[in-house]
Amino acid sequence: MITALDSAIAVQGTGVEVDDAGRRSQIVHAAAAVLGRQGYAATSLKDVAREAKVAPGLLHYYFESKEELLLEVVVVMERQMISEWKTAVTGLEDPLERIVAGLDHAEMRCAEQPEFFRLLLDLYTVGLSSPALRVRCAELCSHLVDEIELEVRNVLGSLPAYTLVPPRVLAGTIADAIDGIALSGLVLQQPVAARFHALKVLLLSVVVTAFVTAGQEPPVTRLAEMLGRHP
């Protein structure tokens, strides 16, 4: 599930010593697999220990609680998704192409890795009843918005006029929209392609507004062609 961790994991029984970082990654990798299959409520630390092939007591050496382990799993998965998103837009200088590529990547992740959004919902639900965990959830959200804001500023800086919406607010709205679309897809058990297409239309309309504000003709034909593509 978390392929970026695989190289850091040394499986027991090989005779290879595993350092603290490697063992922690091994546990997180196992937790991601079990939580993804069973969900947070149905998963115990014993389940994770069994998946990781370690003693249950070892989990408490690295993680104080199941809630902390869930947070670590979500943090690692989010970092991987951000890294893959940045790779997807690397080399694209055209701001319109970056918008489309970024949203296409988000749509693909919703389809291929729905367990991440399931665990994200579990984390937020648990965080609502834990002040300390809620603070950590807020930090997680803020980090994602930070990354999206950098992209938003990059795109807006390439347009003929700036948006009327502050970049930070726009970035937060994009993050909320992606999470909301993914979660609604899980609840309704329906494809999310149409909703991502609608989000793409809304964001590209910001581009149209920028051209109009600057007194220039919007690239309507090109925008229509981009909206007609399928990821």
Secondary structure, DSSP 8 states (H G I E B T S, - for coil): --HHHHTT---TTSS----HHHHHHHHHHHHHHHHHHH-STT--HHHHHHHHTS-HHHHHHH-SSHHHHHHHHHHHHHHHHHHHHHHHHTT---HHHHHHHHHHHHHHHHHH-HHHHHHHHHHHHHHTT-HHHHHHHHHHHHHHHHHHHHHHHHHHTTSSS--SS-HHHHHHHHHHHHHHHHHHHHHHT---HHHHHHHHHHHHHHHHHHHHHTT----HHHHHHHHT---
